[in-house]
Amino acid sequence: MSFRSAGFRPAALGGMIALVFALSASVVVAQDAKPATSAPAVTSTAPAPATSSAQAAAPTAAASAAQPTAPAEVAAAVKPGDVAAGQGKAAACGACHGMDGNSTDAQYPKLAGQHESYIVRQLTHFKAGQRQNPIMMGMAAPLSEQDMHDLGAYFASKQSLPGVADAALVEHGEKLFRQGDAERGIPACMACHSIDGRGNPGAAYPQLTSQHAQYVEKTLKAWHDGTTWGEDAQSRIMPAIAKKLDDKDIAALSSYVEGLHVNEAAGPNQPATP
């Protein structure tokens, strides 16, 4: 048997090529048909690197360190003195100065009617040791600034009771208080403390009206001898003036101040009378 080679080869070759293409196509289709989950999800299941949590926490820690630490307590702002609060705090003061600020013992000053600002100033000096007095330094030590304002407001709300001046000293005392002595460089007391002795709270000049003569005399003599009640310029005003006063001046002024008061019956615009 013989075969025609020319007719067999083309047919066989065409069949083989067709088979090859068919097989290739089936492989491609099989690969495309595999589900996407067949490959392990490395990125989704693998644990995060150990450094990533530290790196993430680093900015937060840095930001926290940069924030200022809030103070444990914020000091409350000092308010103007409260009369009611001051009354409750003044119980200890009353033993020497009287519950209404009118002391009955002439060695202790009257506080009734005294300016709040002046009382605060003096208590501050006592607390700082700039004004020396064993009793008052101990009393002022535990006081806060608000306590001082409350006490000052309470005593400022009271009225000082008038005292009595020695008639034999009135003329000399009145002259010094109202006119001073220009030849000796002594200014009139009323220039700072006003004609009625009520003082000037804005300038921190205290009220003198009705103050005990014994207390005023003791204070003027202490200033005369060099005592000061502070380190600022204002604290040196009275010591400089007191050095120019002699004992007779001091006695006359002290007596005049005790009897100084406003004649309420004549009205508030009338001058003070001893």
Secondary structure, 3 states (H helix, E strand, C coil): CCCCHHHHHHHHHHHHHHHHHHHHHHHHHHHHHCCHHHCCCHHHHCCCCHHHHHHHHHHHHHHHHHCCCCCCCCCCCCCCCCHHHHHHHCCCCHHHHCCCCCCCCCCCCCCCCCCHHHHHHHHHHHHHCCCCCHHHHHHHCCCCHHHHHHHHHHHHCCCCCCCCCCHHHHHHHHHHHHCCEHHHCECCCHHHHCCCCCCEHHHCECCCCCCCHHHHHHHHHHHHCCCCCCCCCHHHHHHHHHCCCCHHHHHHHHHHHHHCECCHHHCCCCCCEC
